[in-house]
Amino acid sequence: MLMMAQSIPSLPVPASLTQSNLKPKRFDRAVDGILLLDKPQGISSNAALQTVRILLRALKAGHAGSLDPLATGMLPLCFGQATKVCNYLLDSRKTYRVIAKLGIKTDSADADGAVIEQQSIPLFDETKLHQVLNSFLGVQQQVPPMYSALKHQGKRLYELARAGETIERAPREIVIEHVQLLSHSSDSIEFQVRCSKGTYIRSLVEDVAARLGTVAHVTQLRRTQVDPFVEQQMIALQSMEQLAQQGFEAVNAVLLPPDSALQSMPELLLDQAQTEHLMHGRSLVGVGGPAGLTRVYDVNRRFLGLVKIDSLGKALPERLFC
């Protein structure tokens, strides 16, 4: 029998993460790499990024896939050349653990929003929960929430929502690859879900509740995986601050190389002549290999970037990292 719903572990926001400490600093280091930050609850993804950027003094930085302030977990931060892989990580499959409170609906679909509706909760058992969760497996049509970063006529939906507006949103295709019930009580459920890009867990929770015959909102959410990375690779903000006190070498040691995000793609080793051609933006003929995006390296195993190989074995530069 499943246990009662438990709290999802989350790290506290470091005391140093205040507005005074988020003022612009000197960014003068050409840092290249990926940091898998374990974002704490209560801050935005951009605030977390800027905090780490200050620690690294990185010239260029970005993140791959926002997490709501309420959410914790894996937030890939990309620096320097690694910012070129952000889009590929955005397309990756992701895994979440979520706790939903049944019987209460909020305007943002999570615990940060205002309560707008309450309903009774029908009796259910584990068999019913498994049936409902499994009914979402496969290709689904999901309506994005109003509290999202999607745009309508140049404005973010959450901006319109805060102004009291509701815009008709077209459903979007998503894929639920795996869902597992972890625990439940009479008014909450906890489950794990592995899903495609563009999936809103807040909307999924509301849809699950609707099939149970009630309403719900997210109380806790944790992202544990962004393909190809796993939970054990994450680093907490407090740990990053401690490493920064030891110097830049200690911080650099925990950064992953840019090509670590592209390991699902085939690789191709180029000779010196091919490398020179590619670095001048020229295509390569007769390289062979499967059609599609391919990682390329020089004879010293230095990562050069991505090429797109066509059906005739011709490789065209797609994204160079040198």
JOMOWO-V709043 format. One record per run of one state. SS is the DSSP state (helix for helix, strand for strand, loop for the rest). FROM is the first residue (numbers start at 1). TO is the last residue. Records with the same first field share a line. If there is no record, write none. Layout:
# JOMOWO-V709043
SS=FROM-TO  FROM-TO
This chain:
# JOMOWO-V709043
loop=1-2  4-18  23-28  30-32  40-44  57-57  59-60  65-71  91-93  103-103  107-109  111-114  119-125  135-137  144-150  153-154  163-170  185-187  196-200  213-215  227-228  230-230  234-234  247-247  253-255  257-257  263-265  270-271  280-283  285-291  298-302  310-314  321-322
strand=3-3  29-29  33-39  58-58  61-64  72-79  94-102  104-106  110-110  115-118  138-143  151-152  155-156  171-184  188-195  216-226  229-229  235-236  256-256  266-269  284-284  292-297  303-309  315-320
helix=19-22  45-56  80-90  126-134  157-162  201-212  231-233  237-246  248-252  258-262  272-279
